[in-house]
Amino acid sequence: MDSLIGKNTGRYKIHSQLGKGGMAVVYEALDTTLDRRVAIKFIQPGKEQLNTFLARFKRESKLLAKLSHPNIVKIFETGEFEGSPYLVMDYIQGGTLKDMMKGKPLSWQKSVQITMQVARALEAAHKEGILHRDIKPSNILMANDRDPMLSDFGIAKLLEDSGETTTSLTDTGAGIGTPDYMAPEQGVGKADERSDIYALGVVLYQLITGRLPYQADTPLAVMLKKSTEPLPRPSTYVKGLPGQLESVLIKALARNPAERFKSMSEFGRALEVLIGGSDTLKTFVEPVTSDTTFDQYGTKTVTDGKKLISIFPFAVGIGVLILCVGILGLAFAAGRIFTTPTPQGENPTDSAPPPQVQEDAPEASPVPVQSSDEEPASTIPERNFPIQIAYVIGTSEENASIYVADSNGGSRDLLTSSDCDSSVPHWSPDGTSIVFQSDCGGTYDIWQMSASGNSPFMLIGSQGYDDREAHYALSGERIVYVRHELGVSYNTNGDIRIYSNGSDRSTGLSGRGPVFSPDGSKLAYMHLDGGTWQIFVYDFDSGENSQITFGGDDCRWPAWSPDGQEIAYNSATGQGTNPTGIWTVSADGGEPQLVIEGSYGRPSWSESNLILFNGSDGLWVIRPNGGGLEQLTSDYGWAGSWSR
C-alpha cells in the first residue's frame, strides 16, 4: 500500500504515519466530524489471502467490539479502504511502554502496578473469549507514566469457536507472536489464556530487570532456550527483590502451562496482593526460600537436586521441544512466522486496540427483572489507592468540566475538554477510571476516562436518547444509568438501565440518580411521585420496591452509607415539614435525621464515613452526626464523588 498521508478515508483526514509493522501501518488522522485526533491501523494481508482475510475481518471485528475496559485502547470504527481493512481507534499520545523503559529497569513497585492493570485488561478480553497472542511493551501504550492501554488485538484468536465451524482470523499457522515474549507452546501453534499469562510475565520480568529472560541471535534460538534452559532468577539482576515477587514471576513463566496461574484473574490478584503488602499471596504461590529453586515447569527442587515430583513432565517437554524445533525450522525457513526483530526483540510500534460498544436501546422490561446469570450481591474488592474527589465546575450553558482534587480539596487538575459539557462523575471501584455524562454533539452519552483524564471514550450511547448519571457497582461489573428520550424534560423520570459486559437492559424502574448499595443487592433512586421527588429502594433479590421518604419536600440524590444501612440525600425545596439540607434515613425507611440545614445538594458518602456535598460556593464535608464541618473548595464546584 502506498502512503496515505494527506488522503481522506471517509470523514478521517490522514496526517502522518505513527508506525509500521510486518502486517500493518498506523497513521494519525483527524476525525473531521467530531474534531478529534484518532489513530487508524491499516492491516495488510498477503494478496493471496486478501479475500479470505476480509471475510474473517468483518466477522471478527464484531467480536472485538465486545471489549470495553479502561486499560484497553478503544476502537471507534472498522472499515475497508482500497482493499485494506482498517481500525479507527483512540489516539494515545503518551508513547509505548517500550519507549518509557528506554532499556532500563523500573522499580518493582511501579512495574507491578503497570502489569496489574494490563492483567485486568486481558482478564476482560478472556471473559469475552478473545486471546491477545502478542503481548509485548510496544503493544502497551501509556496514557501517562502510570496508566497502560493495551492495544493490537488485530491477531487475536477466539478461545472458543462458539459452535462455528469456520476458522479464526489468526489460523494462518503456528507461532503467531513475537519470539522474545511467546510462550513455548506457541511455537507449535498452541495457545490459550496461559500463553497470555506467560507473555505478560516476560513483560514484568523485563520491566523489573531491564532485560529479557532469554536472549539469543535468532528467534529460533530464543524458543530453544525457553524449552531447554532454566529461568534466570530475577534476583540475580536486582538485589533486594521480594521473594514473593520472584515466586510470582517463576509461576507465570513456567514452561508447562499447567504449572502457571490458572487464569489471568488469578495472576492479577497475586499482583494486587504484592502491592497491598498482604501475606495472603501464599494462597497463589509458595514463597521462594534460599534452599529452593525451580525448573521451567515451576517444579520445586531441593538443594540436593532431587525433584519433589515425577520427571514425567520433563519427558513430555522434550517431546514438545523436538516437535517445536521441526515446525519452527520449516516455518522459519519459509519466512512466514516471524518478522525481522528490532534490536530490542520487538516489531515497530503498532496500535490496534479493541472496540467501542454502542447501544441500540433495547425495549424496556415492564417490571424490574434480574437476569438469571447475574448475581446481585458482589464481593467488595480491596481498594488500596489514595482518596480523591472528582467534581464539576461550570454549567451546561458554558460547558461544565470535570476536575479531580485530593481528599482535602487541593492539587486540583482539569480532566475534560471545554469542547463538551461534561458532569456527574463517578469513580470505578479500583480508582483507575471515571465514568461521566457528556454532551459533545447534541445528546448526552456515558463516557469513561482514566483517573488522570486520558483516553476518554464513549461507553454508552444511542441515537435519539440522552444517557446520564452513571454509577458503578462496587464490584465493577455493572453500571447503572438513566435514559431519557430526546425532547423530554430532563427533570422527569427516566428509564433506569443497567450496563454490563458490553450490553444493557432496562430495569423497568423509572426515576433519576440511581446508585447501587455497597453489596450490589439493592438500588436506591429518586422518583417523581405526585409532584415531588422521593427516594425509593429496589431489592434485586425479592423484587420489592419501597418508598423510604415522604411528605411535601423534594428528596433527591441518594447516597449509600459504607455499611449499606443508611442513605443520605438532600431536601431541595423546604415546602413540606422538613427544612432544606442534607439528611440521612434508614435504608429500610423510618424517621429521617437532619445532618446540616441549608441550601446543600448531591451528597457522596465515603468509606471513611464523611459526607461530601456541594453548597452555593463549593464543596464541603461533614460527619453523619453533624460534626466536623469543613469547606474543601471555594470554586463553585458541585456533584462531588469520593474515589472510595
C-alpha positions in Angstrom: 0.0 0.0 0.0 1.3 3.5 -0.9 1.5 6.2 1.7 -1.9 7.6 2.6 -0.7 10.8 4.2 -2.9 13.7 3.0 -5.7 11.4 1.9 -9.2 11.2 3.2 -10.8 7.9 4.4 -14.4 8.8 4.8 -14.6 11.5 7.5 -10.9 10.9 8.5 -8.1 13.0 7.1 -4.8 11.3 7.4 -1.9 13.5 8.7 1.1 11.4 9.5 2.5 7.8 9.9 2.9 6.7 13.5 4.4 3.3 13.0 4.8 0.3 10.7 4.9 -3.4 11.4 5.0 -6.6 9.4 1.3 -6.7 8.7 0.1 -3.1 9.4 0.7 0.6 9.1 -0.7 3.1 11.7 -1.5 6.7 10.9 -2.5 9.7 12.9 -5.7 11.2 11.5 -8.3 13.9 12.2 -12.0 12.9 12.7 -13.4 15.9 10.8 -16.9 15.3 12.2 -16.0 15.2 15.9 -12.8 17.3 15.5 -10.6 14.8 17.4 -7.4 13.0 16.8 -7.6 9.3 16.1 -5.2 6.5 15.1 -6.0 4.4 12.1 -4.4 1.0 11.7 -4.5 -0.4 8.1 -3.9 -4.2 8.0 -2.1 -5.6 5.0 -2.5 -9.3 4.4 -0.8 -11.0 1.5 -2.6 -10.7 -1.8 -3.3 -14.4 -2.0 -5.0 -14.2 1.4 -6.9 -11.0 0.9 -10.4 -12.3 0.2 -10.4 -14.8 3.0 -8.9 -12.3 5.4 -11.5 -9.6 4.6 -14.4 -12.0 5.2 -12.9 -13.1 8.6 -12.0 -9.5 9.5 -15.7 -8.4 9.1 -16.9 -11.3 11.3 -14.3 -11.0 14.0 -14.3 -7.2 14.2 -17.8 -7.6 15.6 -16.4 -9.9 18.3 -13.7 -7.4 19.2 -16.4 -4.8 19.7 -17.3 -6.7 22.9 -14.1 -5.4 24.5 -14.6 -2.4 26.8 -12.1 -1.7 29.6 -10.3 1.4 30.8 -6.9 -0.2 30.1 -7.8 -1.3 26.5 -7.4 1.2 23.7 -10.9 1.9 22.3 -11.9 1.0 18.7 -14.4 3.5 17.3 -15.0 2.1 13.8 -13.9 -0.5 11.3 -13.9 -0.4 7.6 -12.1 -1.0 4.3 -10.2 1.4 2.1 -8.7 0.5 -1.3 -8.9 -3.2 -0.4 -7.2 -2.8 3.0 -9.2 -3.3 6.2 -8.7 -0.7 8.9 -9.5 0.0 12.5 -10.1 3.6 13.9 -9.1 3.9 17.5 -8.4 6.3 20.3 -5.2 8.3 19.8 -2.8 7.8 22.8 -0.1 10.3 22.7 2.0 9.1 25.6 4.1 6.6 23.6 4.5 3.0 24.4 5.8 1.1 27.4 8.8 0.2 25.4 9.5 4.0 24.9 9.0 4.5 28.6 11.5 1.8 29.6 14.4 3.1 27.4 16.2 -0.2 28.0 16.4 0.4 31.8 14.6 -1.3 34.6 11.7 0.4 36.6 11.1 0.0 40.3 9.5 -3.3 41.1 6.5 -1.5 42.7 5.8 0.6 39.5 6.4 -2.5 37.3 3.8 -4.5 39.3 1.3 -1.6 39.2 1.6 -1.3 35.4 1.4 -5.1 34.9 -1.5 -5.4 37.2 -3.6 -3.0 35.0 -2.7 -4.9 31.8 -3.7 -8.1 33.6 -7.1 -6.6 34.3 -7.5 -5.7 30.6 -6.5 -9.2 29.5 -8.9 -10.7 32.0 -11.7 -8.7 30.4 -10.7 -9.9 27.0 -10.5 -13.5 28.1 -14.0 -13.3 29.5 -15.2 -12.4 26.0 -13.3 -15.4 24.6 -10.6 -13.3 23.0 -6.9 -14.1 23.3 -4.3 -11.5 22.6 -1.3 -13.7 21.5 1.2 -10.9 21.0 1.7 -9.1 24.4 4.9 -7.0 24.4 5.9 -3.5 25.5 5.4 -2.0 22.1 1.7 -3.1 22.2 1.1 -1.4 25.5 0.5 2.3 25.1 1.0 4.7 28.0 -1.7 7.3 28.6 0.7 8.8 31.2 3.5 7.4 33.3 1.2 5.0 35.2 -1.8 4.1 33.1 -1.2 1.5 30.4 -3.5 0.9 27.5 -3.3 -2.5 25.8 -3.5 -2.4 22.0 -3.2 -4.6 19.0 -5.8 -7.3 19.2 -5.5 -7.4 15.4 -4.2 -11.0 15.6 -6.4 -12.1 18.5 -7.8 -15.6 18.3 -11.0 -16.8 19.8 -10.6 -19.1 22.8 -13.8 -20.9 21.7 -15.4 -21.1 18.3 -18.9 -20.5 19.7 -20.2 -23.5 17.7 -19.0 -22.1 14.3 -17.1 -24.5 12.0 -15.2 -21.7 10.3 -11.6 -21.0 11.4 -10.5 -17.8 13.1 -8.7 -14.8 11.7 -5.4 -15.9 13.0 -5.5 -19.6 11.9 -2.6 -18.9 9.5 0.0 -21.3 11.0 2.0 -21.8 14.1 3.9 -19.3 16.1 1.9 -16.1 15.8 3.5 -13.6 18.1 7.0 -12.2 19.0 9.5 -14.9 19.9 11.0 -13.0 22.9 7.6 -12.9 24.6 5.9 -16.0 23.2 5.1 -19.0 25.4 6.9 -22.2 24.4 3.7 -23.9 23.3 3.0 -21.1 20.8 6.0 -22.4 18.9 3.9 -25.4 17.9 0.7 -23.5 17.2 -1.0 -23.9 20.6 -2.2 -21.1 22.7 -4.8 -20.4 25.5 -5.2 -17.9 28.4 -2.0 -19.2 30.0 0.0 -18.2 26.9 -1.0 -14.6 27.5 0.0 -15.1 31.2 3.5 -16.2 30.1 3.9 -13.2 27.7 2.8 -10.8 30.4 5.2 -12.5 32.8 8.0 -11.8 30.3 7.0 -8.1 30.2 7.0 -7.9 34.0 10.4 -9.6 34.1 11.8 -7.1 31.6 10.3 -4.1 33.5 11.9 -5.2 36.8 15.3 -6.4 35.5 15.8 -4.3 32.4 16.5 -7.4 30.3 14.6 -10.3 28.7 14.8 -13.7 30.4 16.2 -15.4 27.3 18.4 -13.7 24.7 19.8 -15.2 21.5 20.8 -14.3 18.0 17.8 -15.7 16.2 14.1 -16.2 17.1 14.5 -20.0 16.8 17.4 -19.9 19.3 15.3 -17.9 21.7 12.5 -20.5 21.6 15.0 -23.3 22.0 16.4 -21.7 25.2 12.9 -21.4 26.6 12.5 -25.1 26.2 15.9 -26.2 27.5 17.3 -23.7 29.9 16.1 -22.8 33.4 14.7 -19.4 34.0 17.4 -16.9 35.2 16.4 -15.8 38.6 15.3 -12.1 38.6 17.2 -11.6 41.9 20.4 -12.3 40.0 20.0 -8.9 38.4 18.0 -7.0 41.0 19.2 -7.2 44.6 16.7 -7.0 47.4 13.8 -8.2 45.2 11.0 -9.6 47.4 10.9 -13.4 47.4 7.2 -13.4 46.8 7.6 -11.3 43.7 10.2 -13.8 42.4 7.8 -16.6 43.1 5.1 -14.9 41.0 7.4 -14.5 38.1 8.6 -18.1 38.3 5.0 -19.3 38.3 3.9 -17.0 35.4 6.9 -18.1 33.4 6.7 -21.9 34.0 7.4 -23.8 30.8 4.5 -26.2 31.4 1.2 -24.2 31.0 -0.4 -26.4 33.7 2.1 -25.0 36.3 1.3 -21.4 35.6 -1.5 -19.3 37.1 -4.8 -20.9 36.2 -6.3 -17.7 34.8 -5.4 -14.1 34.2 -7.7 -13.2 37.1 -5.6 -15.3 39.5 -2.4 -13.7 38.1 -3.9 -10.2 38.6 -4.9 -11.0 42.2 -1.4 -12.2 43.0 0.0 -8.9 41.7 -2.6 -6.9 43.7 -1.6 -8.7 46.9 2.1 -7.8 46.2 1.2 -4.1 46.0 -1.1 -4.4 49.1 1.6 -6.0 51.2 -0.7 -8.8 52.4 0.7 -12.2 53.3 -2.2 -13.9 51.6 0.0 -14.4 48.5 0.8 -17.8 49.8 -2.7 -18.9 48.6 -1.4 -18.3 45.0 2.3 -19.2 45.1 4.7 -20.6 47.6 7.5 -18.1 48.7 10.9 -18.6 47.3 13.5 -19.6 50.0 17.3 -19.7 49.8 17.1 -23.5 49.6 14.5 -23.6 46.8 14.9 -23.4 43.1 12.5 -24.0 40.2 12.8 -25.5 36.8 10.9 -24.2 33.8 7.8 -26.2 34.9 7.7 -24.3 38.2 8.7 -27.7 39.8 10.3 -27.2 43.2 13.8 -28.6 43.6 15.7 -29.0 46.9 19.4 -28.4 47.3 20.4 -32.0 46.7 19.0 -31.7 43.2 16.2 -34.2 43.7 12.8 -33.1 42.4 9.8 -33.4 44.6 7.6 -34.7 41.8 7.8 -37.1 38.9 10.0 -36.3 35.9 7.3 -37.2 33.5 6.5 -33.6 32.6 10.2 -33.1 31.6 10.0 -36.1 29.2 6.8 -34.6 27.7 8.7 -31.3 27.4 11.5 -32.9 25.4 9.0 -34.4 23.0 7.3 -31.0 22.6 10.7 -29.4 22.1 11.6 -31.8 19.2 8.2 -31.1 17.5 8.8 -27.4 18.2 12.2 -27.4 16.5 10.9 -29.2 13.4 7.9 -26.9 12.9 9.8 -23.7 13.8 12.6 -24.7 11.4 10.3 -25.3 8.5 8.2 -22.2 9.1 11.2 -20.0 9.7 12.8 -21.2 6.5 9.7 -20.3 4.6 9.8 -16.8 6.2 6.1 -17.0 7.3 6.2 -16.8 11.1 8.5 -14.1 12.4 9.1 -10.5 11.2 12.6 -9.2 11.4 13.2 -8.2 15.1 14.4 -4.8 16.1 17.4 -4.6 18.4 15.1 -5.0 21.4 13.4 -8.0 20.0 10.1 -6.3 19.1 8.4 -5.1 15.9 8.0 -1.3 15.5 5.1 0.2 17.3 1.6 -1.0 16.2 -1.6 0.3 17.6 -4.6 -1.8 17.2 -7.0 -1.6 20.1 -10.4 -3.0 20.8 -13.8 -1.6 20.4 -16.4 0.7 21.4 -19.8 -0.5 22.5 -22.8 1.4 21.0 -26.2 0.5 22.4 -29.3 0.2 20.3 -31.8 0.8 23.1 -33.5 -2.5 23.6 -37.1 -2.5 24.8 -37.7 -1.8 28.4 -38.9 -4.6 30.6 -42.4 -3.9 32.0 -41.2 -5.0 35.5 -37.8 -4.9 37.2 -36.0 -8.2 36.2 -32.8 -9.6 37.4 -31.1 -11.7 34.7 -30.6 -15.3 35.7 -26.8 -15.2 35.2 -26.3 -12.0 37.2 -25.7 -12.2 40.9 -26.8 -9.0 42.6 -24.6 -9.3 45.6 -20.9 -8.6 44.9 -17.7 -9.1 46.7 -16.1 -5.8 47.5 -12.6 -5.6 46.1 -9.5 -4.3 48.0 -9.2 -0.6 47.4 -5.7 0.5 48.3 -5.3 3.7 46.4 -5.3 7.4 47.5 -8.7 9.0 48.3 -9.5 11.7 45.8 -12.5 13.8 44.8 -13.9 14.2 41.2 -16.3 17.1 40.8 -17.7 19.6 38.4 -17.2 23.3 37.8 -19.4 25.3 35.4 -22.9 24.8 34.0 -24.3 23.3 30.8 -24.6 26.9 29.3 -20.8 27.3 29.5 -19.8 23.6 29.0 -19.2 22.2 32.5 -15.8 20.5 33.2 -14.7 17.7 35.5 -11.8 18.2 37.9 -10.1 15.9 40.4 -8.5 17.0 43.7 -7.0 15.3 46.7 -9.2 14.5 49.7 -8.6 18.0 51.2 -9.7 19.8 48.0 -6.1 20.6 47.0 -4.0 19.9 43.9 -6.8 20.4 41.5 -6.5 19.1 38.0 -8.7 19.6 34.9 -9.7 16.3 33.3 -12.2 17.1 30.5 -12.2 19.3 27.4 -14.1 22.6 27.2 -15.5 21.4 23.9 -18.1 19.2 25.6 -20.4 19.7 28.5 -19.2 17.1 31.0 -20.5 16.5 34.5 -21.7 14.0 37.2 -18.5 11.9 37.6 -18.3 8.6 39.4 -15.2 6.6 40.2 -14.6 3.0 39.2 -14.1 0.7 42.2 -10.4 0.3 41.6 -9.8 4.0 41.4 -8.3 3.9 37.9 -11.1 5.5 35.8 -14.1 7.7 36.0 -17.5 7.5 34.2 -19.4 10.7 33.5 -22.1 12.2 31.3 -21.0 14.4 28.4 -22.7 16.2 25.5 -20.3 16.7 22.6 -22.7 17.0 19.8 -26.4 17.4 20.8 -27.0 14.3 23.0 -25.7 13.2 26.4 -23.8 9.9 26.5 -21.9 8.0 29.1 -18.2 8.3 28.7 -15.2 6.8 30.5 -11.7 8.1 31.0 -8.7 7.3 33.1 -8.3 8.9 36.5 -5.9 11.3 35.1 -8.3 12.4 32.3 -6.6 10.5 29.5 -8.1 8.3 26.8 -11.8 9.4 27.1 -14.2 7.2 25.1 -17.9 6.8 24.7 -19.0 3.8 26.8 -22.8 4.0 26.3 -24.8 6.0 23.7 -27.8 5.6 21.5 -29.3 7.9 18.8 -32.4 9.6 19.9 -31.7 9.4 23.6 -29.9 11.2 26.4 -27.9 8.9 28.7 -26.9 10.4 32.1 -26.0 9.8 35.8 -23.8 6.7 35.5 -22.8 4.9 38.7 -20.6 1.8 39.2 -21.5 -1.2 41.3 -18.7 -1.7 43.8 -17.8 -5.0 42.1 -17.0 -3.1 38.9 -19.1 -5.5 36.9 -22.2 -3.2 36.4 -23.0 0.4 35.7 -26.5 1.9 36.3 -27.6 5.0 34.4 -30.7 6.9 33.3 -32.0 7.3 29.7 -34.4 10.0 28.5 -35.9 10.4 25.1 -34.7 13.5 23.3 -37.1 16.4 23.7 -38.4 15.1 27.1 -37.7 17.3 30.1 -34.6 16.1 32.0 -36.4 17.0 35.2 -38.7 14.0 34.9 -38.5 10.3 35.5 -36.2 8.4 33.0 -35.6 4.8 32.2 -33.2 3.3 34.7 -30.9 0.8 33.0 -28.0 -1.5 33.8 -25.0 -1.9 31.6 -22.8 -5.0 31.9 -20.2 -6.7 29.6 -21.0 -4.6 26.6 -24.8 -4.7 26.7 -27.5 -3.1 28.6 -31.1 -3.7 29.7 -33.9 -1.8 31.3 -34.7 -2.5 35.0 -38.3 -1.4 34.4 -37.8 1.3 37.1 -38.3 5.0 36.4 -36.5 7.9 38.1 -33.2 9.6 38.4 -30.0 9.4 40.4 -29.7 5.6 40.7 -27.0 4.2 43.0 -26.0 0.6 43.9 -25.8 -0.4 47.5 -22.3 -1.4 48.6 -23.0 -5.1 48.2 -24.8 -4.6 44.9 -28.1 -6.2 46.1 -30.2 -3.1 46.1 -30.7 0.1 44.1 -31.6 3.5 45.6 -33.0 6.1 43.3 -35.3 9.2 43.3 -38.7 9.0 41.6 -41.0 11.9 40.8 -44.2 11.0 42.6 -47.2 13.3 42.9 -45.2 16.5 42.1 -42.2 15.8 44.4 -39.1 13.7 44.2 -39.0 10.8 46.7 -36.3 8.2 47.5 -37.1 4.5 46.7 -35.1 1.4 47.3 -35.4 -1.6 45.0 -34.3 -5.1 46.2 -32.9 -7.3 43.3 -33.5 -10.5 45.3 -37.1 -10.0 46.4 -38.2 -7.6 43.7 -39.6 -5.3 46.4 -39.7 -1.6 45.5 -40.0 0.5 48.7 -40.5 4.2 49.2 -38.5 5.4 52.1 -39.1 9.2 52.1 -42.4 11.0 52.3 -44.0 14.5 52.6 -44.1 17.7 50.6 -40.3 18.1 50.2 -38.2 17.1 47.3 -35.8 14.4 48.4 -33.0 14.0 45.9 -29.7 12.4 45.1 -29.5 9.3 47.3 -26.0 8.1 48.6 -25.4 4.9 50.5 -23.5 4.7 53.8 -20.4 2.4 53.6 -22.3 -0.3 55.5 -25.4 -0.1 53.4 -27.6 0.6 56.4 -28.4 4.3 55.7 -29.0 6.6 52.8 -28.0 10.3 52.7 -30.0 12.7 50.5 -30.7 16.4 50.1 -34.1 18.0 50.7 -34.4 20.6 48.0 -37.5 22.7 48.4 -38.4 23.0 52.1 -42.1 23.2 51.1 -43.1 20.4 53.4 -42.4 19.8 57.1 -38.6 19.4 56.8 -36.1 22.2 56.1 -33.7 22.1 53.2 -30.4 20.5 53.9 -28.6 17.1 54.0 -30.5 14.3 55.6 -30.0 10.6 56.4 -32.6 7.9 56.6 -32.5 4.2 57.3 -32.4 2.1 54.1 -35.5 0.3 55.4 -37.3 3.6 55.9 -38.1 5.4 59.1 -37.6 8.9 60.7 -35.1 11.0 58.7 -32.3 12.7 60.6 -31.0 16.2 59.7 -27.3 16.4 59.2 -27.0 20.0 58.3 -29.6 22.7 57.3 -29.1 24.9 54.3 -29.1 25.0 50.5 -26.9 22.0 50.0 -27.0 19.2 47.5 -25.7 15.9 46.0 -24.2 14.1 48.9 -21.5 11.4 48.5 -20.7 9.1 51.4 -17.0 8.0 51.7 -15.7 4.7 53.2 -14.1 6.8 55.9 -17.6 8.0 56.9 -17.5 11.5 55.6 -20.4 13.0 53.6 -19.3 15.3 50.7 -21.8 17.8 49.4 -22.0 21.0 47.4 -23.0 24.4 48.7 -23.5 27.6 46.9 -19.8 28.3 46.6 -18.0 24.9 46.6 -17.6 21.5 48.2 -18.0 20.8 51.9 -17.6 17.7 54.1 -19.3 16.7 57.3 -19.8 13.7 59.5 -23.2 12.0 59.6 -23.7 13.2 63.2 -23.3 16.8 62.1 -19.8 17.3 63.4 -16.5 18.1 61.6 -18.0 20.5 59.1 -15.3 21.8 56.7 -15.2 23.6 53.4 -12.9 21.9 50.9 -13.2 24.2 47.9 -14.4 27.7 47.1 -14.5 27.3 43.3 -18.3 26.7 43.0 -17.7 23.0 42.4 -20.7 20.6 42.6 -21.6 16.9 42.1 -18.6 15.7 44.0 -17.7 12.0 44.1 -15.3 10.2 46.5 -12.9 7.7 44.9 -13.6 5.4 47.9 
